[in-house]
Amino acid sequence: MRRILKLALQKPEMAAASLLILLIIVFQVRSNAIFLSYDNLRGILGFLPEMGLVAIGVTLLMIAGEFDLSVGSVFALSPMTMAVLMTMGWGFWPALLVGLLFAAAVGLFNGWVTIQFDIPSFITTLGMMFMARSMTVVVSGGFPPRPDFKLIPTDLFIAYVGPGQMFRASFIWFVGIAILIHVLLSRTNFGNWVRATGGFLPAARGMGIPTARVKIVCFIICSVLAGFAGVIQVLRLGSPLPSLGQGYELQAVAAAVIGGTSLAGGIGSVIGGIIGAALIRVIDNGMVMSQINGNWFQFAIGALTIFAVVGNAWLRKRGRAMKVETDR
């Protein structure tokens, strides 16, 4: 039992999972049992995929030792490109493909510039954040395009499905992608390469790992997931706006950090990123249900980020220090 406890304490997502349970209980009490009602849970789970997909991509990239501050802008650029092409007569699927290719191109550019010129990804993606947001406005012509949503198979993305129509179809996409990235990170050589690259780059290079390609692939995956999340939100809202995704880049980084991802790279998990995203959505919704001033939302996310980092560091330290009796 002591050995199991030691392993659990060293899991980076432990603090976030414990806090998520605690906040659910607190909001359930403060909201007079409304928080865990069917309708409210349905709403939380309906919004979670949009932030969750961005958080998964950012988590993967941070494990590889890099950052991407452009995901919020890509979140708007991909669906805007798709919508503009549809107003020009393109079908939904070709337009969606081009929108995601735009996102992939942004990720490729971010990765190539960062590695080719050996500059911090913080700077590269900060510049791309402004560039992609500007491109979104230019592509739209300053006005939101209005594609014919009757030609879009919305049932595949936003229709309610499952028992009692509890989930949106986007939640199924979210779960499938999360499982895929989790398997990629934990069951493949590529996942080992990602952790090694982020954990100790010189050693990874010495082992013959193609660290440059690993980072570029992670940049591309991160951008594509952000673009796809933006498409889902546009289909839910029924209109693409150049302002979509503003602030998502910092919320996604916060979700990854809250979920136990190390700022230094090499440590983290998809589950942790999802827990972090869920915490942000729970706080956002719980404050409304509890009639707490919404202006405290950003304060709560900031405090939670600091608390999670300190908590995870403390738990890992206690886990490493805990003595475990060996079998004789």
Secondary structure as the mmCIF struct_conf table of DSSP 4:
data_model
#
loop_
_struct_conf.conf_type_id
_struct_conf.id
_struct_conf.beg_label_comp_id
_struct_conf.beg_label_asym_id
_struct_conf.beg_label_seq_id
_struct_conf.end_label_comp_id
_struct_conf.end_label_asym_id
_struct_conf.end_label_seq_id
HELX_RH_AL_P HELX_RH_AL_P1 ARG A 2 LEU A 9
TURN_TY1_P TURN_TY1_P1 GLN A 10 GLN A 10
TURN_TY1_P TURN_TY1_P2 PRO A 12 GLU A 13
HELX_RH_AL_P HELX_RH_AL_P2 MET A 14 ARG A 30
TURN_TY1_P TURN_TY1_P3 SER A 31 ALA A 33
TURN_TY1_P TURN_TY1_P4 PHE A 35 LEU A 36
BEND BEND1 SER A 37 SER A 37
HELX_RH_AL_P HELX_RH_AL_P3 TYR A 38 ILE A 63
TURN_TY1_P TURN_TY1_P5 ALA A 64 GLY A 65
TURN_TY1_P TURN_TY1_P6 LEU A 69 SER A 70
HELX_RH_AL_P HELX_RH_AL_P4 VAL A 71 THR A 87
TURN_TY1_P TURN_TY1_P7 MET A 88 GLY A 89
HELX_RH_AL_P HELX_RH_AL_P5 PHE A 92 GLN A 116
TURN_TY1_P TURN_TY1_P8 PHE A 117 ASP A 118
HELX_RH_AL_P HELX_RH_AL_P6 SER A 121 SER A 140
TURN_TY1_P TURN_TY1_P9 GLY A 141 GLY A 142
BEND BEND2 PHE A 143 PHE A 143
HELX_RH_3T_P HELX_RH_3T_P1 PHE A 149 LEU A 151
BEND BEND3 ILE A 152 ILE A 152
HELX_RH_3T_P HELX_RH_3T_P2 THR A 154 LEU A 156
TURN_TY1_P TURN_TY1_P10 PHE A 157 ILE A 158
BEND BEND4 ALA A 159 ALA A 159
STRN STRN1 TYR A 160 VAL A 161
BEND BEND5 GLY A 162 GLY A 162
HELX_RH_3T_P HELX_RH_3T_P3 PRO A 163 GLN A 165
STRN STRN2 PHE A 167 ARG A 168
HELX_RH_AL_P HELX_RH_AL_P7 ALA A 169 ARG A 187
BEND BEND6 THR A 188 THR A 188
HELX_RH_AL_P HELX_RH_AL_P8 ASN A 189 GLY A 199
HELX_RH_AL_P HELX_RH_AL_P9 LEU A 201 GLY A 206
TURN_TY1_P TURN_TY1_P11 MET A 207 GLY A 208
HELX_RH_AL_P HELX_RH_AL_P10 THR A 211 LEU A 237
TURN_TY1_P TURN_TY1_P12 GLY A 238 GLY A 238
BEND BEND7 SER A 239 SER A 239
TURN_TY1_P TURN_TY1_P13 PRO A 242 GLY A 247
HELX_RH_AL_P HELX_RH_AL_P11 TYR A 248 ILE A 258
TURN_TY1_P TURN_TY1_P14 GLY A 259 GLY A 260
TURN_TY1_P TURN_TY1_P15 LEU A 263 ALA A 264
BEND BEND8 GLY A 265 GLY A 266
HELX_RH_AL_P HELX_RH_AL_P12 VAL A 270 MET A 289
TURN_TY1_P TURN_TY1_P16 SER A 290 GLN A 291
HELX_RH_3T_P HELX_RH_3T_P4 GLY A 294 TRP A 296
HELX_RH_AL_P HELX_RH_AL_P13 PHE A 297 ALA A 321
HELX_LH_PP_P HELX_LH_PP_P1 GLU A 325 ASP A 327
#
